[in-house]
Amino acid sequence: MASNKEVHAKTFGKAFVNFFKGIANYFTDFGKAISKGDLAVKLSTVLMGAGYFARKKFVVGFLTMLLEAAFIFMCIFYAAPNLAKFGTLGDTVRSTQFDPLTMQNTVIEGDNSFLILLNSVIALFAIFVFILLWIHNIKRAYELQQDSEKGVHIATFAEDFKSLVNGRFNITLLALPTLGVILMNVIPILILIAIAFTNYDQMHMPPSALFTWVGLANFKNILSLSSGSSAFGYAFFKVLGWTLVWAFFSTFTCFLGGIVLAKLITYRKVKFPKIWRTLFVVTIAVPQFVTLLLVRYFFGDTGIVNSFCTGIGLTEFLKSIGLVANHLSYIPFLTNPGWAKFMIIMINIWVGVPYQMLIATGVLLNIPESQIESAKLDGANAWQIFWHITMPYVLFVEGPTLITDFVRNINNFNVIYLLTQDTFVTTNQTLANANAKEVDLLVTWLFRLTNDYYNYKMASVIGIIVFVICAVFSLIAFSKFLSGGREESYQ
Amino acid sequence: MENAISKHDNYEQKELKLRSKKKSETATTIIINALIAIFALIWIIPIVWLLVTAFSKYRGIDTAHFFPAQGWTLDNFKIVLFEPDSVVQYIAWFKNTFIIALFSCIISTAFVLMVSYTFSCMRFKGRHAMMKFSIILNMFPGVLSMIAVYFVMKQLGLTNSHVGMVIVYSAGSGLGYLICKGFMDTIPTSIREAARLDGASEVEIFFKIILPLSKPIIVYTVISSFLAPWADFVFAKLMLNSGISTDWTVAIGLYNMLGKDLKSHYFSIFCAGGLLISIPISVLFILMQKYYVAGVTGGASKG
């Protein structure tokens, strides 16, 4: 993965400097093209494609002009009307007026804040892309000028077209995936960021009501610690705390469990290791929405495990040592905050360990044997070998995956939602005011805020904060685990 | 994998000669075998419960008996497969899920391979910048931007549509190129250069040289990009909200069966449905285990 090493190997400070150097070069080239270009190049700044016409590339020139025309058309009929209202996000509310002719109320459509926001974001993005194309067009015109001055052959349209499957195959290959990423990742993220600065919630729902910009008010609301003023601030720090605790424990229990299980199964005296492994793998193959929903009722308040525990007297015992409240006749596996958190981590071990076991089995088989051999000759016992040779190796190989898993667990929607939705009811009134629960992760909270309570502004703020947290962890991980010189340790 | 296991065995036999502690050996063996048996039991109990409840005559959640007390029956499967009603539309769900997963899988795999090839085998201006940018973008978990995704799809009129679902699952898949690119990086450059000297164009190198050599990673990509939409719950729940049960996927349909009023009549049917959707994945998973592990660990070990 040579090129990836290049991507990560640099420290981030260096990468940062290079980034700005790149941008500086980009504009220097552009300035050079304009100042040193001939008339055709200069004309390209206004009439895109002029540079192509000057070098007899008529088809490309015509297409470029068509692009410019389309852009101007888009600006007049799409971008301008939307961007004009972008500052206020609309001012006319939908109203009804009595029509004396039909004797009925007719609806007069007002502004739709959300559509204005959405279309403006798309328009701004389109303008940004157009500016890049415009710069490219001028640079390209200057290149063509230089080529023709040097007497280099200028490719015809047919040759240009052919190069899309050869020299410029990358453009062909990347076109569709890039379009998909823009549609599904870039535009939604931009909209999400924009919504975080508005008051878009249930009280301000288009098309019947307007919403508008509120600056940093939502961020202040969620980051204020005094629980009196804001239920959101209180809920946020509680949910954040549990999210991090959960991500830590779920990642490490599954990681260690996977290694231990893999070690046990590969132990030489174990009969039929393949059958055992398959048994565990079957549990991965059943989709989570089946197993987790099933387990939820398995451990329900009136579920079969509770019947069993009452039967053998475990419920009474737990009552006597104070782990179960006295007024209950069952163990509140998934209904009491403390128990639920414990059980969620336990059930997640059940879900995650077989998968980690599969990975660990593969990794353990590749441990350099020479190291273990020499440790044995030096008289190390099995335990020492495990801690000083096996674990460092596994950590080396799985380190990056471990961080990815940690980030994935911060956003582990399925386990929490499927185990606690509908069954877990919070008794903490402040949390309930913010529509949160003790067992919520930031993502499940976000999902509930949008899906059940239409509180888009707070959900967007949470989304941005989660992104920042995930990005920080990922960046630390990438710079720590993939910094230069580390790759050779085991080669 | 088999080969590697036997290698492992070999060296452990050597170790046996080095020190002969036969007695403690036997004790350890017994303990380890017992541990595995206990773990296997814990892991398999819920699956067995799923299995036996699917054959139970009692429709609700039996809280007193693990095995069905009222006798065994095949009725649950009959209802799931042949007798659709207002709640159970299993065949329609299965078909929806399959079609969505199939098309998402095709598009995702194509995107991943295209992006991986470009970044791994081609050199062009802006390659590094694009790679860095996509790594950062990929850190943003899809679940978080789902409200915005939902709105975009709504403006395009693609909510409650299977085309919309396919777009949601596959459009951004190009960002997940890292593992596949890692694999392609291990293919010697000399092969490509030789082909270029022979006059092969990039498109020929892509289809005739790199793709055939990337078979293991293609299998991995296909499996993982098929399973993701197949087992997805959250996006389906968000996007398919019309309440028309024939439009749903299996995940949403089964989840709905466990609603407050329904679960006492549909729990065993839920189990039958859950069992049926698990069978194809189990078979696929057991057959493709080798490739799957190679994909996951391959990506990890090469960082």
Interface residues (C-beta under 8 A of the other chain):
Chain A: M1 A2 S3 N4 K5 E6 V7 H8 A15 G22 F114 L115 L118 V165 N166 G167 R168 F169 N170 L173 L174 L176 P177 T178 L179 G180 V181 L183 M184 N185 V186 I187 P188 I189 I191 L192 I195 L261 L264 I265 T266 Y267 R268 K269 V270 K271 P273 W276 T278 L279 F280 V281 V282 T283 I284 A285 V286 P287 Q288 F289 V290 T291 L293 L294 V295 Y297 F298 G300 T302 G303 I304 N306 S307 W350 P354 L358 I359 T361 G362 V363 L365 N366 E369 I372 E373 K376 V397 E398 P400 T401 V407 R408 N411 F413 N414 Y417 L418 D422 V443 L446 F447 T450 N451 Y456 A459 S460 G463 V466 F467 C470 A471 S474 F478 F481 L482 E487
Chain B: M1 A4 I5 K7 H8 D9 Y11 E12 Q13 E15 L18 E25 T28 T29 I32 N33 L35 I36 F39 A40 I42 W43 I44 P46 I47 W49 L50 I61 D62 T63 A64 H65 F66 F111 M114 V115 Y117 T118 F119 S120 M122 F124 R127 H128 A129 M130 M131 K132 S134 I135 I136 L137 M139 F140 P141 G142 V143 L144 S145 M146 I147 A148 V149 F151 V152 Q155 I167 V168 S170 A171 G172 S173 G174 L175 L178 K181 G182 D185 T186 S201 E202 V203 F206 W230 A231 F233 V234 K237 L238 A251 L254 Y255 L258 G259 K260 K263 F267 F270 C271 G274 I277 S278 I281 S282 L284 F285 I286 Q289 Y292 V293 A294 V296 T297 G299 A300 S301 K302 G303
